[in-house]
């Protein structure tokens, strides 16, 4: 009988606007996948409210460091874009893990190969470019409507109002005379 392969899980969500439970949901999905594949989960890494467009994430950095120790054989993630949305970064992650003799499997794509890295990496990079255009368009629309398009600027205070539908009205500011 051969030894059971050891797996770790990586989960991530991008913004603080998303539910913190997203990490737990991803980990649960990956654990179920591991069970179906006969893998033993030995660790879970995560990054909360951090963009997948950068490798400067403590969870993924720890995963990459520990991959060199030989303590696990497989990284499981819900999808390849959870590891990275940047084409060069996902290739770097893949190569680093390959050098450490660690493979990647995802719940949505299964075992990851060079082809996945190329194709999905390109698709994820295009998604990020499209998202940037849409975000810029939305921010411009907010600014043209006289709303704040970003965080709270020094010298201003947020206006707290509720719309007739019960939703908070966001983006209105008033001068904070003490700071101004």
Backbone torsions as a table, in degrees:
resi	resn	phi	psi	omega
1	UNK	NA	133.8	-179.0
2	UNK	-87.0	156.4	177.3
3	UNK	-68.0	147.1	177.7
4	UNK	-71.1	134.3	178.7
5	UNK	-68.0	140.4	-178.6
6	UNK	-96.2	132.2	-177.7
7	UNK	-123.7	151.0	169.9
8	UNK	-120.3	158.5	-179.0
9	UNK	-114.2	141.7	172.1
10	UNK	-124.7	130.5	178.8
11	UNK	-132.8	148.3	-179.2
12	UNK	-155.1	145.2	163.5
13	UNK	-130.7	157.5	-165.2
14	UNK	-85.4	-44.1	-170.6
15	UNK	-127.8	159.3	177.8
16	UNK	-72.9	-0.7	174.9
17	UNK	-81.7	-14.5	-179.8
18	UNK	-89.2	159.7	-179.2
19	UNK	-71.7	136.5	176.3
20	UNK	-61.7	-27.1	179.1
21	UNK	-65.1	-14.3	178.4
22	UNK	-56.4	-38.5	178.3
23	UNK	-62.5	-49.2	-178.9
24	UNK	-62.9	-37.4	178.0
25	UNK	-63.4	-44.0	179.3
26	UNK	-64.6	-43.2	-179.8
27	UNK	-63.1	-42.4	178.3
28	UNK	-60.7	-45.0	179.6
29	UNK	-61.6	-41.2	179.5
30	UNK	-69.0	-38.1	176.9
31	UNK	-62.8	-41.9	177.8
32	UNK	-62.4	-41.6	176.7
33	UNK	-60.5	-46.9	-179.7
34	UNK	-58.9	-43.2	179.0
35	UNK	-60.2	-46.3	179.4
36	UNK	-61.8	-32.9	-178.3
37	UNK	-89.3	-3.5	-179.7
38	UNK	74.6	30.7	-178.2
39	UNK	-100.9	147.7	177.6
40	UNK	-99.2	115.7	179.5
41	UNK	-80.6	123.4	-177.5
42	UNK	-110.7	-12.1	-178.0
43	UNK	-166.5	155.9	172.8
44	UNK	-132.5	132.6	178.2
45	UNK	-114.6	149.6	179.0
46	UNK	-154.3	159.4	172.5
47	UNK	-135.2	124.1	-178.6
48	UNK	-102.4	132.0	176.1
49	UNK	55.2	45.4	178.4
50	UNK	-131.4	130.7	-178.4
51	UNK	-63.4	143.9	175.1
52	UNK	-81.2	4.3	-180.0
53	UNK	-84.3	-3.7	-178.1
54	UNK	-133.1	149.5	174.6
55	UNK	-90.5	-1.6	-179.9
56	UNK	-82.4	73.6	179.6
57	UNK	-135.5	126.7	-175.8
58	UNK	-60.1	-39.6	-177.9
59	UNK	-64.5	-48.0	-179.1
60	UNK	-69.6	-34.4	177.3
61	UNK	-64.5	-42.3	177.8
62	UNK	-64.2	-42.2	178.2
63	UNK	-58.6	-47.8	-178.6
64	UNK	-64.3	-41.5	177.6
65	UNK	-61.2	-47.6	-176.0
66	UNK	-74.1	-17.9	177.5
67	UNK	-64.0	-27.5	-178.8
68	UNK	-76.5	-9.6	-177.6
69	UNK	-83.0	-13.3	-178.7
70	UNK	79.6	14.8	-176.5
71	UNK	-84.4	-6.3	175.3
72	UNK	-151.0	160.8	-174.3
73	UNK	-110.0	-24.9	-171.9
74	UNK	-140.5	142.0	169.6
75	UNK	-106.3	127.2	177.1
76	UNK	-111.0	132.7	175.1
77	UNK	-137.3	158.7	-179.1
78	UNK	-62.5	-41.1	177.2
79	UNK	-153.3	162.7	-178.1
80	UNK	-61.6	-32.9	-179.4
81	UNK	-69.0	-13.1	174.3
82	UNK	-71.4	-33.7	177.7
83	UNK	-72.9	-43.7	176.3
84	UNK	-170.2	147.8	172.4
85	UNK	-103.1	-3.7	-179.2
86	UNK	-93.8	127.6	-174.3
87	UNK	-60.7	-44.8	-179.8
88	UNK	-68.4	-38.7	-178.8
89	UNK	-67.4	-40.6	-179.4
90	UNK	-67.2	-34.7	176.1
91	UNK	-65.8	-40.2	178.7
92	UNK	-65.2	-43.7	177.6
93	UNK	-59.3	-48.1	-179.1
94	UNK	-58.4	-47.0	-179.1
95	UNK	-65.8	-40.9	178.7
96	UNK	-62.1	-44.5	179.7
97	UNK	-68.7	-39.4	177.9
98	UNK	-60.5	-42.3	178.0
99	UNK	-61.5	-35.6	179.0
100	UNK	-84.5	5.7	-178.9
101	UNK	61.0	39.1	177.0
102	UNK	-115.6	133.2	178.4
103	UNK	-100.7	166.1	177.0
104	UNK	-116.2	134.5	170.8
105	UNK	-131.7	142.8	176.3
106	UNK	-123.6	153.6	179.4
107	UNK	-61.4	-40.3	-175.5
108	UNK	-84.3	-30.0	-176.1
109	UNK	-111.6	-13.6	-176.5
110	UNK	80.1	-146.7	-179.6
111	UNK	-68.3	131.6	-176.0
112	UNK	-94.1	132.1	178.4
113	UNK	-120.0	179.0	177.3
114	UNK	-57.2	-35.3	-179.7
115	UNK	-62.7	-43.0	177.4
116	UNK	-60.5	-43.2	-178.3
117	UNK	-59.8	-45.2	179.8
118	UNK	-66.9	-52.5	-175.5
119	UNK	-72.1	-52.4	-179.0
120	UNK	-68.0	-34.6	176.4
121	UNK	-60.2	-43.3	177.4
122	UNK	-64.5	-45.2	-179.7
123	UNK	-62.8	-41.1	179.2
124	UNK	-66.6	-38.5	177.7
125	UNK	-64.8	-41.0	177.3
126	UNK	-64.7	-38.7	176.8
127	UNK	-58.6	-46.4	-179.9
128	UNK	-61.5	-41.1	179.4
129	UNK	-64.1	-43.8	178.9
130	UNK	-65.2	-40.7	178.4
131	UNK	-62.5	-40.2	178.8
132	UNK	-62.2	-42.5	178.8
133	UNK	-62.7	-45.3	-179.1
134	UNK	-67.3	-38.5	178.3
135	UNK	-64.3	-45.3	179.3
136	UNK	-60.9	-42.8	178.7
137	UNK	-60.4	-44.2	179.8
138	UNK	-65.8	-41.5	178.8
139	UNK	-65.2	-40.2	177.4
140	UNK	-62.8	-41.9	177.6
141	UNK	-61.1	-40.7	178.2
142	UNK	-64.7	-43.1	-180.0
143	UNK	-64.5	-42.8	178.8
144	UNK	-65.1	-25.4	177.8
145	UNK	-86.2	4.1	178.6
146	UNK	81.2	14.4	179.6
147	UNK	-99.4	160.8	174.6
148	UNK	-71.6	134.4	179.5
149	UNK	-100.2	6.5	-178.5
150	UNK	-149.1	-151.2	-178.5
151	UNK	-75.2	-171.5	-178.7
152	UNK	-80.6	119.7	-179.1
153	UNK	-85.9	140.9	177.5
154	UNK	-58.4	134.1	-178.4
155	UNK	98.2	-3.4	178.7
156	UNK	-129.8	153.7	174.9
157	UNK	-122.6	148.9	177.8
158	UNK	-72.0	142.2	174.6
159	UNK	-95.2	126.3	-179.6
160	UNK	-101.7	106.6	178.8
161	UNK	-133.8	153.7	178.5
162	UNK	-115.6	132.1	177.2
163	UNK	-72.7	161.8	178.9
164	UNK	-55.4	-26.6	179.8
165	UNK	-83.0	1.3	177.9
166	UNK	92.2	-5.4	179.5
167	UNK	-82.8	146.0	176.1
168	UNK	-68.5	143.1	174.4
169	UNK	-91.1	121.3	-175.7
170	UNK	-107.6	152.3	171.3
171	UNK	99.4	-8.9	177.5
172	UNK	-82.3	141.1	-179.5
173	UNK	-133.3	152.8	171.0
174	UNK	-129.3	156.3	179.4
175	UNK	-68.9	131.4	173.1
176	UNK	-94.6	101.3	-171.8
177	UNK	-62.6	-30.9	178.4
178	UNK	-64.8	-42.0	-179.8
179	UNK	-80.2	-37.0	-177.4
180	UNK	-67.5	NA	NA
